[in-house]
């Protein structure tokens, strides 16, 4: 089922999410719904607070090559356990901040540990777009948006555009 994506500014996007302590069927279903929502948006990642759920859950699939098999990932309680000194800069966007993009510099490679949908602990290394995406989504779980990396003036400009967009959408 497709979920509604919250738009910035929304106080729920700035909250630190609670760890998942009990992996329920309801949470697994939420992960499936989030993948559906992300693919339809379309995007490469989505965090639970973006659909109004303040739990430590993210989904991602950074496969973009035509004809390449999708690689959907559902991660409960993801955490970066190691990151490279090497940095990468990617132009980031966010489904909660549509049509707005900015360069953000992050570690080029990260090791992430999480619980998969079967309750199994997994650790993997992410590079390139995958590394940027997983860090971006984990930031959401800590109440941080990609625009928080920008200079105040640029961040305020984007926030004003989003307030205007939300007003226009509310008018229908």
N, C-alpha and C positions, 0 to 999 in steps of 0.2 A: 504494500500500500504506500502510495506517495504521501509524504508528510509536508507540511508547510514550513518553509525556511524563514526563520526570524531575520529581520533586517536591522542593521545597525542604524541608529543607536537603540539598544534594548538592554535593560539592566541585566537580563539573564545571560547576555553574552560576556558580561564582565565578572561573573561569579566563578569561584573555584569549585570544581565538581567533586562530588563524593566518590570514593572508590567503590567499585562493584564488589560486594562481599559475598553475594549469593547469585550465581549464574542461573537465572530462571529462564523458562521458555519465553516469557514475556520480553526479557532482555534480548534473547536470540532473535525474536521476531522484530524487535526494534532495530537490531543490526541489519536484518534483511530489508526492512522498510527504508532504512537510511541508504543502503546501496541503491535501491530503486529510485529514491529521491535524488541521489547524487548523479546517477546515470541520466535521468530525465532532465536535470538542470541545464546543461550538462556540466559536470565538474569531475575532478580527480580525487577529491577528499571531502569528508563531511564529519563534523563532530556533534555528539549528542546535544550540547547546549544550543546548537544552531536549529534544532527542531524542538527546543523548549524542555529538554530532559537534562537535568543537572547530574549526570552520571559519567564516569570516566570510560567513555566508549567512543571510538572513532572508526571510520571506514575509509578505505582508499583503494584506488586502482589507477595507476599512472601509465598503463599501457595505452599508447596513442597511435601506434603504427597500424595502418590499414591492414587487415587480414591477420594481425597477431591476436592470439587468444587472450581474452580478458583475464586479469589476475585479481579478482576481488578479495579484499582482506577486511576482516572484522576483528578489531582489537579491543579487548577489555583491559583496563588499567595499564595502558602502554606507558613506558618510561624509557627515556634515553639513559643508557647506562655507561656509554662512552661516546666521545665525539672527537673527530680529527682536528688538528690544528689548521689544516688546509681549509680555506673558505671558498664558497661559491656564491655568486650573486644571481638570483633569478628574478624575473618580473613576476610578482605574485598578485593574485587576485583572490577574491573570496565570495562564496555564494551569498553570504550575508551582507556583502558590500558590492552589489553588482555594478559592472561597467567601470570600476575603479581599479587601477593597477599601479604598482610601484616596485622599484628594485629593493630587494631585501637581501642582506648578506647573512649567511648562516654557515655552520660547519658543513663541509663537503661530504662527509661520511659520518654516519652515526650507527651505533649498535643499540637496538631497541629490544626490550623484553616486554611481553604481554601475555595475556591469557586468551586462547582462541575460543571459538564457539563451543568446543567440546570440553572446555575446562582445563585444557593442557597448557602448561607454560611453554612459550616459544621465545627464542632469541634469534635475531637475524641482523645482518648488516645491510644498510641502505645507502645508496649513492645517487648522485645526479638528482633528477626530478623527484625520485622516491624519497631521498633524504630531506629535501626541502619540504615536500608535502607532509611527511610524517611529523616533522618538527612543527610545521604550521598548525596541524590538527591537534597535536599535544598542547601547543600554546593555548588553543581554544579551551582545553580542559582546565587551564590555569587562569582563565578570564582575560587572556591576552589576544589581541587582534594584530594582524600584520601592520596596520596603520600605527600601532604603538611604537614601531621601530622608526617611524618617520619623524622629521622635524615638526615641532608644534604647529607651525603655520600651515604646512601641507596637510597634517592630520585634521586640523580644524576646517580647512577648505573641503576635504572629502566628507567630513561629518555634516557640514552645512548642506552639501549636495544630497546626502542621504536623507536628511530631515525633509528637504524639499521633495524628494522622490516619494517618501512615505506619505507626505501630505497629498500629493497628486494621486497616489494609489488609493488613499482613503476616500477621496472624492469620487473615485471610479471613473 
